């Protein structure tokens, strides 16, 4: 089976960057995958990506050695299993608030005897290899999103679930849960304390931890706090920001030219 190189990189102490895709385009996914990310996540929860398009995006990512991951739309066994069958090497599952919900994710995402995942890796076996069924439990990553007050309160119970590989922070929902407005790259002491604790407790349990960020500077801070990987912005935000900057530079330059500078 094709190696999930994220596991090796993280265990070797390497920090990685995860791309985030919400634009429903296989070409956009292919373009992003060729930029040097160690992994890329197709967002089916808040992006505008449906299942068929997600499969095409995974195929596009497969033109590189970038690890393909998917954030599923909800904690539901059908979509978890079907996404894994499509060749996702990592599942990010939203709104995990208790040990029981984390255990459900493991049950849905692992083949027997560890779980109850139904066998039918229709594309996964093409991407990963014909021996996928024998090694998938050891290679596929299952990550629970910590973004609710319950998830924070039950953090150690969640992290103690056997078969769960780690946790991923959704800062916007976490901020809302803690009584703040939705947002990223938070500086409020209470939110930073929770973020720091999640990274520390994940490492104490021997689990991986990731977080979504919106700037390289904040992403580096999260690496320094102990996070194994960071997501940096989204494809849509990168496109919007770059376009706005180019237009501002062009129009600003045109205005200066008109003044004779």
Secondary structure by P-SEA (a helix, b strand, c coil): ccccaaaaaaaacccbbbbbbccccaaaaaaaaaccccccccccccccccaaaaaaaaaaacccccbbbbbcccccaaaaaaaaaacccbbbbcccccaaaaaaaaaacccccccccccccccccccccccccccccccbbbbbbcccaaaaaaaaaaaacccccbbbbaaaaaaaaaccccccccccaaaaaaaaaaaaaaaaacbbbbbbbccaaaaaaaaaacccbbbcccaaaaaaaaaaaaaaaaaaaaaaaaacc
